[in-house]
Amino acid sequence: MEFKRTTVVTTIAVVIMLIGGAISAPKTWIVGDEYGWDTIINVEQWPEGKHFYAGDILVFNYDYRDSNVVKLLNKTGYDTCTKPEGAEEYESGNDKIPLDFGLNHFISGYPVQCQAGLKMFINATAPPN
């Protein structure tokens, strides 16, 4: 009887590990890496070569007294560096923003910073099984 119980427990543990490995947890990305959300780097190029999934978390680090982050609903505000009505504005200096499926557009709500390149967009695909 002891052999069967151990086998069942081991089998259950293996199944749980296999299921856990198949379900991918969201990844957390630090926008701009060690430079953060800042005009010191070209944040428009930061997403290049990276693969983002819906549900991944972007962390925007910046001085809250000098900047902010606006998550836009579409590309229009991105192109014009304007915050349309309904856009989400973040001002903590350490914002954690989950990616939606599809295109995600972000700008600085300070037009001068946005026009200087403090904006980016990311295409988030469906997470792997």
PyMOL CGO cylinders between C-alpha atoms (Angstrom):
from pymol import cmd
from pymol.cgo import CYLINDER

trace = [
    CYLINDER, 0.00, 0.00, 0.00, 2.87, 2.39, 0.77, 0.3, 1, 1, 1, 1, 1, 1,
    CYLINDER, 2.87, 2.39, 0.77, 4.31, 1.91, -2.73, 0.3, 1, 1, 1, 1, 1, 1,
    CYLINDER, 4.31, 1.91, -2.73, 1.03, 2.95, -4.36, 0.3, 1, 1, 1, 1, 1, 1,
    CYLINDER, 1.03, 2.95, -4.36, 0.63, 6.05, -2.20, 0.3, 1, 1, 1, 1, 1, 1,
    CYLINDER, 0.63, 6.05, -2.20, 4.18, 7.21, -2.99, 0.3, 1, 1, 1, 1, 1, 1,
    CYLINDER, 4.18, 7.21, -2.99, 3.67, 6.58, -6.71, 0.3, 1, 1, 1, 1, 1, 1,
    CYLINDER, 3.67, 6.58, -6.71, 0.43, 8.56, -6.70, 0.3, 1, 1, 1, 1, 1, 1,
    CYLINDER, 0.43, 8.56, -6.70, 2.01, 11.48, -4.83, 0.3, 1, 1, 1, 1, 1, 1,
    CYLINDER, 2.01, 11.48, -4.83, 5.00, 11.49, -7.19, 0.3, 1, 1, 1, 1, 1, 1,
    CYLINDER, 5.00, 11.49, -7.19, 2.75, 11.34, -10.25, 0.3, 1, 1, 1, 1, 1, 1,
    CYLINDER, 2.75, 11.34, -10.25, 0.66, 14.25, -8.97, 0.3, 1, 1, 1, 1, 1, 1,
    CYLINDER, 0.66, 14.25, -8.97, 3.81, 16.30, -8.30, 0.3, 1, 1, 1, 1, 1, 1,
    CYLINDER, 3.81, 16.30, -8.30, 5.13, 15.65, -11.81, 0.3, 1, 1, 1, 1, 1, 1,
    CYLINDER, 5.13, 15.65, -11.81, 1.79, 16.62, -13.38, 0.3, 1, 1, 1, 1, 1, 1,
    CYLINDER, 1.79, 16.62, -13.38, 1.71, 19.85, -11.36, 0.3, 1, 1, 1, 1, 1, 1,
    CYLINDER, 1.71, 19.85, -11.36, 5.27, 20.70, -12.47, 0.3, 1, 1, 1, 1, 1, 1,
    CYLINDER, 5.27, 20.70, -12.47, 4.42, 20.00, -16.11, 0.3, 1, 1, 1, 1, 1, 1,
    CYLINDER, 4.42, 20.00, -16.11, 1.29, 22.13, -15.97, 0.3, 1, 1, 1, 1, 1, 1,
    CYLINDER, 1.29, 22.13, -15.97, 3.18, 24.90, -14.17, 0.3, 1, 1, 1, 1, 1, 1,
    CYLINDER, 3.18, 24.90, -14.17, 5.89, 24.87, -16.84, 0.3, 1, 1, 1, 1, 1, 1,
    CYLINDER, 5.89, 24.87, -16.84, 3.33, 25.10, -19.64, 0.3, 1, 1, 1, 1, 1, 1,
    CYLINDER, 3.33, 25.10, -19.64, 1.70, 28.21, -18.25, 0.3, 1, 1, 1, 1, 1, 1,
    CYLINDER, 1.70, 28.21, -18.25, 3.96, 31.18, -18.66, 0.3, 1, 1, 1, 1, 1, 1,
    CYLINDER, 3.96, 31.18, -18.66, 3.94, 33.84, -15.94, 0.3, 1, 1, 1, 1, 1, 1,
    CYLINDER, 3.94, 33.84, -15.94, 3.92, 37.46, -17.11, 0.3, 1, 1, 1, 1, 1, 1,
    CYLINDER, 3.92, 37.46, -17.11, 7.38, 38.97, -17.52, 0.3, 1, 1, 1, 1, 1, 1,
    CYLINDER, 7.38, 38.97, -17.52, 8.30, 42.25, -15.90, 0.3, 1, 1, 1, 1, 1, 1,
    CYLINDER, 8.30, 42.25, -15.90, 10.26, 44.68, -18.08, 0.3, 1, 1, 1, 1, 1, 1,
    CYLINDER, 10.26, 44.68, -18.08, 12.08, 47.80, -16.84, 0.3, 1, 1, 1, 1, 1, 1,
    CYLINDER, 12.08, 47.80, -16.84, 11.48, 50.38, -19.58, 0.3, 1, 1, 1, 1, 1, 1,
    CYLINDER, 11.48, 50.38, -19.58, 14.80, 51.90, -20.65, 0.3, 1, 1, 1, 1, 1, 1,
    CYLINDER, 14.80, 51.90, -20.65, 16.68, 49.40, -18.48, 0.3, 1, 1, 1, 1, 1, 1,
    CYLINDER, 16.68, 49.40, -18.48, 19.06, 51.23, -16.12, 0.3, 1, 1, 1, 1, 1, 1,
    CYLINDER, 19.06, 51.23, -16.12, 18.25, 54.62, -17.71, 0.3, 1, 1, 1, 1, 1, 1,
    CYLINDER, 18.25, 54.62, -17.71, 14.53, 54.41, -17.11, 0.3, 1, 1, 1, 1, 1, 1,
    CYLINDER, 14.53, 54.41, -17.11, 11.84, 56.47, -18.81, 0.3, 1, 1, 1, 1, 1, 1,
    CYLINDER, 11.84, 56.47, -18.81, 14.06, 59.35, -19.84, 0.3, 1, 1, 1, 1, 1, 1,
    CYLINDER, 14.06, 59.35, -19.84, 15.12, 61.32, -22.91, 0.3, 1, 1, 1, 1, 1, 1,
    CYLINDER, 15.12, 61.32, -22.91, 18.74, 60.33, -22.20, 0.3, 1, 1, 1, 1, 1, 1,
    CYLINDER, 18.74, 60.33, -22.20, 18.10, 57.24, -24.35, 0.3, 1, 1, 1, 1, 1, 1,
    CYLINDER, 18.10, 57.24, -24.35, 15.94, 56.57, -27.37, 0.3, 1, 1, 1, 1, 1, 1,
    CYLINDER, 15.94, 56.57, -27.37, 13.03, 54.78, -25.69, 0.3, 1, 1, 1, 1, 1, 1,
    CYLINDER, 13.03, 54.78, -25.69, 11.31, 54.42, -29.06, 0.3, 1, 1, 1, 1, 1, 1,
    CYLINDER, 11.31, 54.42, -29.06, 14.05, 51.89, -29.93, 0.3, 1, 1, 1, 1, 1, 1,
    CYLINDER, 14.05, 51.89, -29.93, 14.10, 50.17, -26.52, 0.3, 1, 1, 1, 1, 1, 1,
    CYLINDER, 14.10, 50.17, -26.52, 11.44, 47.53, -27.45, 0.3, 1, 1, 1, 1, 1, 1,
    CYLINDER, 11.44, 47.53, -27.45, 13.39, 46.42, -30.55, 0.3, 1, 1, 1, 1, 1, 1,
    CYLINDER, 13.39, 46.42, -30.55, 14.52, 42.80, -30.38, 0.3, 1, 1, 1, 1, 1, 1,
    CYLINDER, 14.52, 42.80, -30.38, 12.25, 42.03, -27.42, 0.3, 1, 1, 1, 1, 1, 1,
    CYLINDER, 12.25, 42.03, -27.42, 9.10, 39.92, -27.52, 0.3, 1, 1, 1, 1, 1, 1,
    CYLINDER, 9.10, 39.92, -27.52, 6.19, 41.16, -25.44, 0.3, 1, 1, 1, 1, 1, 1,
    CYLINDER, 6.19, 41.16, -25.44, 3.06, 39.27, -24.47, 0.3, 1, 1, 1, 1, 1, 1,
    CYLINDER, 3.06, 39.27, -24.47, -0.31, 40.55, -23.30, 0.3, 1, 1, 1, 1, 1, 1,
    CYLINDER, -0.31, 40.55, -23.30, -0.18, 40.61, -19.50, 0.3, 1, 1, 1, 1, 1, 1,
    CYLINDER, -0.18, 40.61, -19.50, 3.55, 41.41, -19.31, 0.3, 1, 1, 1, 1, 1, 1,
    CYLINDER, 3.55, 41.41, -19.31, 4.27, 44.28, -16.94, 0.3, 1, 1, 1, 1, 1, 1,
    CYLINDER, 4.27, 44.28, -16.94, 6.16, 47.42, -17.95, 0.3, 1, 1, 1, 1, 1, 1,
    CYLINDER, 6.16, 47.42, -17.95, 7.84, 49.31, -15.12, 0.3, 1, 1, 1, 1, 1, 1,
    CYLINDER, 7.84, 49.31, -15.12, 8.38, 52.99, -15.84, 0.3, 1, 1, 1, 1, 1, 1,
    CYLINDER, 8.38, 52.99, -15.84, 11.01, 54.54, -13.55, 0.3, 1, 1, 1, 1, 1, 1,
    CYLINDER, 11.01, 54.54, -13.55, 11.40, 58.33, -13.67, 0.3, 1, 1, 1, 1, 1, 1,
    CYLINDER, 11.40, 58.33, -13.67, 11.45, 61.44, -11.47, 0.3, 1, 1, 1, 1, 1, 1,
    CYLINDER, 11.45, 61.44, -11.47, 7.74, 62.04, -10.77, 0.3, 1, 1, 1, 1, 1, 1,
    CYLINDER, 7.74, 62.04, -10.77, 8.42, 65.78, -10.35, 0.3, 1, 1, 1, 1, 1, 1,
    CYLINDER, 8.42, 65.78, -10.35, 9.65, 66.10, -13.94, 0.3, 1, 1, 1, 1, 1, 1,
    CYLINDER, 9.65, 66.10, -13.94, 7.70, 63.59, -16.00, 0.3, 1, 1, 1, 1, 1, 1,
    CYLINDER, 7.70, 63.59, -16.00, 4.82, 61.13, -16.24, 0.3, 1, 1, 1, 1, 1, 1,
    CYLINDER, 4.82, 61.13, -16.24, 3.53, 58.35, -18.47, 0.3, 1, 1, 1, 1, 1, 1,
    CYLINDER, 3.53, 58.35, -18.47, 0.36, 58.39, -20.53, 0.3, 1, 1, 1, 1, 1, 1,
    CYLINDER, 0.36, 58.39, -20.53, -1.06, 55.15, -21.92, 0.3, 1, 1, 1, 1, 1, 1,
    CYLINDER, -1.06, 55.15, -21.92, -2.97, 56.05, -25.03, 0.3, 1, 1, 1, 1, 1, 1,
    CYLINDER, -2.97, 56.05, -25.03, -6.01, 54.45, -26.56, 0.3, 1, 1, 1, 1, 1, 1,
    CYLINDER, -6.01, 54.45, -26.56, -4.71, 54.77, -30.14, 0.3, 1, 1, 1, 1, 1, 1,
    CYLINDER, -4.71, 54.77, -30.14, -1.90, 56.01, -32.37, 0.3, 1, 1, 1, 1, 1, 1,
    CYLINDER, -1.90, 56.01, -32.37, -3.28, 59.53, -32.88, 0.3, 1, 1, 1, 1, 1, 1,
    CYLINDER, -3.28, 59.53, -32.88, -2.05, 60.85, -29.53, 0.3, 1, 1, 1, 1, 1, 1,
    CYLINDER, -2.05, 60.85, -29.53, 1.26, 59.10, -30.11, 0.3, 1, 1, 1, 1, 1, 1,
    CYLINDER, 1.26, 59.10, -30.11, 1.82, 60.84, -33.44, 0.3, 1, 1, 1, 1, 1, 1,
    CYLINDER, 1.82, 60.84, -33.44, 0.74, 64.27, -32.16, 0.3, 1, 1, 1, 1, 1, 1,
    CYLINDER, 0.74, 64.27, -32.16, 2.16, 64.02, -28.60, 0.3, 1, 1, 1, 1, 1, 1,
    CYLINDER, 2.16, 64.02, -28.60, -1.23, 64.85, -27.13, 0.3, 1, 1, 1, 1, 1, 1,
    CYLINDER, -1.23, 64.85, -27.13, -3.19, 63.24, -24.33, 0.3, 1, 1, 1, 1, 1, 1,
    CYLINDER, -3.19, 63.24, -24.33, -6.71, 62.58, -25.57, 0.3, 1, 1, 1, 1, 1, 1,
    CYLINDER, -6.71, 62.58, -25.57, -9.67, 62.28, -23.25, 0.3, 1, 1, 1, 1, 1, 1,
    CYLINDER, -9.67, 62.28, -23.25, -9.86, 58.82, -21.71, 0.3, 1, 1, 1, 1, 1, 1,
    CYLINDER, -9.86, 58.82, -21.71, -6.11, 58.17, -21.78, 0.3, 1, 1, 1, 1, 1, 1,
    CYLINDER, -6.11, 58.17, -21.78, -4.60, 56.72, -18.59, 0.3, 1, 1, 1, 1, 1, 1,
    CYLINDER, -4.60, 56.72, -18.59, -2.08, 59.01, -16.88, 0.3, 1, 1, 1, 1, 1, 1,
    CYLINDER, -2.08, 59.01, -16.88, 0.50, 57.72, -14.38, 0.3, 1, 1, 1, 1, 1, 1,
    CYLINDER, 0.50, 57.72, -14.38, 2.55, 59.97, -12.12, 0.3, 1, 1, 1, 1, 1, 1,
    CYLINDER, 2.55, 59.97, -12.12, 4.14, 57.85, -9.38, 0.3, 1, 1, 1, 1, 1, 1,
    CYLINDER, 4.14, 57.85, -9.38, 7.68, 57.66, -10.81, 0.3, 1, 1, 1, 1, 1, 1,
    CYLINDER, 7.68, 57.66, -10.81, 7.50, 53.85, -10.52, 0.3, 1, 1, 1, 1, 1, 1,
    CYLINDER, 7.50, 53.85, -10.52, 4.49, 52.86, -12.57, 0.3, 1, 1, 1, 1, 1, 1,
    CYLINDER, 4.49, 52.86, -12.57, 3.69, 49.22, -13.27, 0.3, 1, 1, 1, 1, 1, 1,
    CYLINDER, 3.69, 49.22, -13.27, 1.50, 48.97, -16.35, 0.3, 1, 1, 1, 1, 1, 1,
    CYLINDER, 1.50, 48.97, -16.35, 0.26, 45.67, -17.82, 0.3, 1, 1, 1, 1, 1, 1,
    CYLINDER, 0.26, 45.67, -17.82, 0.29, 45.31, -21.58, 0.3, 1, 1, 1, 1, 1, 1,
    CYLINDER, 0.29, 45.31, -21.58, -2.95, 44.77, -23.42, 0.3, 1, 1, 1, 1, 1, 1,
    CYLINDER, -2.95, 44.77, -23.42, -3.16, 42.47, -26.43, 0.3, 1, 1, 1, 1, 1, 1,
    CYLINDER, -3.16, 42.47, -26.43, -2.18, 44.37, -29.58, 0.3, 1, 1, 1, 1, 1, 1,
    CYLINDER, -2.18, 44.37, -29.58, -0.63, 47.79, -29.88, 0.3, 1, 1, 1, 1, 1, 1,
    CYLINDER, -0.63, 47.79, -29.88, 0.13, 49.72, -26.69, 0.3, 1, 1, 1, 1, 1, 1,
    CYLINDER, 0.13, 49.72, -26.69, 1.17, 53.38, -27.07, 0.3, 1, 1, 1, 1, 1, 1,
    CYLINDER, 1.17, 53.38, -27.07, 2.91, 55.39, -24.34, 0.3, 1, 1, 1, 1, 1, 1,
    CYLINDER, 2.91, 55.39, -24.34, 4.01, 59.01, -24.27, 0.3, 1, 1, 1, 1, 1, 1,
    CYLINDER, 4.01, 59.01, -24.27, 5.24, 61.53, -21.76, 0.3, 1, 1, 1, 1, 1, 1,
    CYLINDER, 5.24, 61.53, -21.76, 2.35, 63.82, -20.90, 0.3, 1, 1, 1, 1, 1, 1,
    CYLINDER, 2.35, 63.82, -20.90, 4.81, 66.71, -21.14, 0.3, 1, 1, 1, 1, 1, 1,
    CYLINDER, 4.81, 66.71, -21.14, 4.65, 67.66, -24.86, 0.3, 1, 1, 1, 1, 1, 1,
    CYLINDER, 4.65, 67.66, -24.86, 8.27, 68.89, -24.98, 0.3, 1, 1, 1, 1, 1, 1,
    CYLINDER, 8.27, 68.89, -24.98, 9.52, 65.53, -23.66, 0.3, 1, 1, 1, 1, 1, 1,
    CYLINDER, 9.52, 65.53, -23.66, 7.28, 63.58, -26.01, 0.3, 1, 1, 1, 1, 1, 1,
    CYLINDER, 7.28, 63.58, -26.01, 8.45, 65.62, -28.99, 0.3, 1, 1, 1, 1, 1, 1,
    CYLINDER, 8.45, 65.62, -28.99, 12.04, 64.96, -27.87, 0.3, 1, 1, 1, 1, 1, 1,
    CYLINDER, 12.04, 64.96, -27.87, 11.33, 61.23, -28.22, 0.3, 1, 1, 1, 1, 1, 1,
    CYLINDER, 11.33, 61.23, -28.22, 9.95, 60.18, -24.84, 0.3, 1, 1, 1, 1, 1, 1,
    CYLINDER, 9.95, 60.18, -24.84, 7.36, 57.90, -26.37, 0.3, 1, 1, 1, 1, 1, 1,
    CYLINDER, 7.36, 57.90, -26.37, 7.14, 54.29, -27.50, 0.3, 1, 1, 1, 1, 1, 1,
    CYLINDER, 7.14, 54.29, -27.50, 4.76, 51.66, -28.70, 0.3, 1, 1, 1, 1, 1, 1,
    CYLINDER, 4.76, 51.66, -28.70, 4.76, 47.91, -28.15, 0.3, 1, 1, 1, 1, 1, 1,
    CYLINDER, 4.76, 47.91, -28.15, 2.86, 45.20, -29.96, 0.3, 1, 1, 1, 1, 1, 1,
    CYLINDER, 2.86, 45.20, -29.96, 1.92, 42.55, -27.38, 0.3, 1, 1, 1, 1, 1, 1,
    CYLINDER, 1.92, 42.55, -27.38, 0.97, 39.15, -28.74, 0.3, 1, 1, 1, 1, 1, 1,
    CYLINDER, 0.97, 39.15, -28.74, -1.01, 36.39, -27.08, 0.3, 1, 1, 1, 1, 1, 1,
    CYLINDER, -1.01, 36.39, -27.08, 0.95, 34.67, -24.33, 0.3, 1, 1, 1, 1, 1, 1,
    CYLINDER, 0.95, 34.67, -24.33, 2.30, 31.20, -25.06, 0.3, 1, 1, 1, 1, 1, 1,
    CYLINDER, 2.30, 31.20, -25.06, 0.27, 28.28, -23.72, 0.3, 1, 1, 1, 1, 1, 1,
]
cmd.load_cgo(trace, "trace")
